[in-house]
Amino acid sequence: MSHPPRPARTVDPEDTRRTVARRQTLVVATPYPLFFLFLLLRACVAEGAKVSAQGDRQIEQRFAMEPQDQTAIVGSRVTLPCRVVNKSGQLQWTKDDFGLGTHRNLSGFERYTMVGSDEEGDFSLDISPVMLDDDAKYQCQVGPGKAGTPGIRSRFAKLTVLVPPEAPKIVQGDFMVTTEDREIELECVSVGGKPAAEITWIDGLGTVLTKGIEYMKEPLRDARRYTAKSILKLTPKKEHHNTTFTCQAQNTADRTYRSVRLKLEVKYAPKVHIAVIGGALNGGRILEGTEVRLSCRADANPQDLTYRWFVGGELSEASHSQELLIGNVSREYHATVVRCEVRNAVGRSEESETLDISYGPSFRQQPSSIETDLNATVTLTCDVDGNPTPDILWIHEPTDQVVSSASNLTLTVTHETAGRYFCKASVPGFPEVEANATVLLRGPPTISSPRQQFGAEHDRAQLECDVRSIPRPRQVVWSFNGREINTSEPLAGADADYRTLETPTPNGVRATLILNRCRPEHFGRYNCTVVNGYGVDFLEIDFISKGTSSILTPPPPSTPPQPTNPITTCVLMSAYFTCYAAVQPLVLGPT
């Protein structure tokens, strides 16, 4: 082993002069030249050894470069640097405090070599190829020098050896059959990585999955490498059918992903879609009276399917296939729910379609006339069915003007607003319908029959008394020559010839006095008296025989006949008696 050149020693001139003086003194003082020459040489050698020892103690060994922590991949090459200045002792490397040897070839460690040169003081440790066993801490050490120079040791350098993981494997294999909505677990394993492999799951769309994943790692027996596991918990859906899931594994030793795939077959209940494929108009409506065809399509796995149709909740025996035909649909089918149910081995699903039948307007209920008082508020209703919703118009008969387009007409009753109202309803493509209702003002009755009415002897005859009365009359009384005709309890003789009839009219009643067989004594002056809750009216009718002149002279039309002896008529109205003067003697029956 070579040593570095020793530095030259510097000599002080003053020391040289003293030495020469001593030498001169010795030469002069001794009589024996050879003896003194021996002593002089001995003194010079001792002085030189002393100077050399002092120089060795002044030059210490030191590191110009120490090894640092490094990371290497199995199979690669790594060099741990070590350079020493003023090296005088022996140098060796230790691995986990175990010495590797002092020679550069490091016999017994064929993958280890100390590279560099002694002249440069380079004793770097080269390892190739790196193996997992090389994962350790290393130190460069130099022993003490010959002259007592102390030994030195470098810092510890940690060599971390990385190992790429093996290709991942999915425990369930490369194909799996499952059922929709039943949770499954897919387990991916990657063995032998150092550090443990990072595992990633990717779905069929290339999306990295982050939910429902459980990751774990376990050390192998060598306590250096790991087995990594990733469990994907998944609830399969129809959309996952025939989807490929990919498991990727990698670590810092090799950032190239290694992959394994699994294809998933999902069995799922039918996904049903129902539609009207025939008979529908634009917008989906079905014209009344036509036939409608519905289609039921199902996406399912497996495809062995059975179909059932329900119309309005009732099982239809008309079809067990993908189509249903309903002929001559009427408005009764409007808003009817048609449901298609499909089954397979996994389960059943259904979907429904609500029929939208287009039909013309019709009255659910005819508008009703209203009897009311002056200034009251009333509402007329036009309740019309139709699809689409009918357009409604209210028209006031006296003015023939549209007063509203709403189904309900609300108004304040006056003499101008009273009267007949027409409700007209229309649906495009269908005939218009209309109905009417009358707003009737309550008041005393009025009689509008002719004052002269005729009959023939021996024939059947009748006298009519047309009464406008809102509200309807409480009582209609007929009298003849001042005496009330009682048909409910006819007197023996005269009243047995009479019969009365009251026929309702829109605004009141038509009172009829019927004579089964006219005789001369039946002709004369009759009185029709009408009573309601608001008042009374009467009319005197001259019953004249056809072909004969009137035996009674009728009064002028504008002047009511004046009785010779007025008689007071009392009628029960609203729980009290109101009395009127009659132009003829009038005898009323019991009230």
ABEGO torsion letter per residue (X at the ends): XBBBBBBBBBBBAAAAAAAAAAAAAAAAABABAAAAAAAAAAAAAAAAAAAAAAAAAABBBBBABBBBBBBBBBGBBBBBBBBBBGBABBBBBBBGGBBAEABAAGBGBAABBBBEBAAAGBABBBBOBBBAAABBBBBBBBBBBAAGBBBBBBBBBBBBBBBBBBBBBBAAEABBBBBBGBBBBBBBBBBGBOBBBBBBBBBAAGBBBABGBBBBBBBBAAGABBBBBBBBBBBBBAAABGBBBBBBBBBAABABBBBBBBBBBBBBBBBBBBBBABGBBBGGBBBBGBBBBBBBBBBBOBABBBBBBBBGGBBBAABABABBBBBGBBAAABGBBBBBBBBBAAEBBBBBBBBBBBBBBBBABBBBBBBBBBGBBBBBBBBBBEOBBBBBBBBBAAAGBBABABABBBBBBBAAABEBBBBBBBBBGBBBBBBBBBBBBBBBBBBABBABBBBBBGBBBBBBBBBBBOBBBABBBBBBGGBBBBAABBBBEAAAABBBBBBBBAAEBBBBBBBABBBAAABEBBBBBBBBAAEBBBBBBBBBBBGBBBABBBBBAABBBBBABBBBBBBBBGGBBBBBBBABBBBBBBX
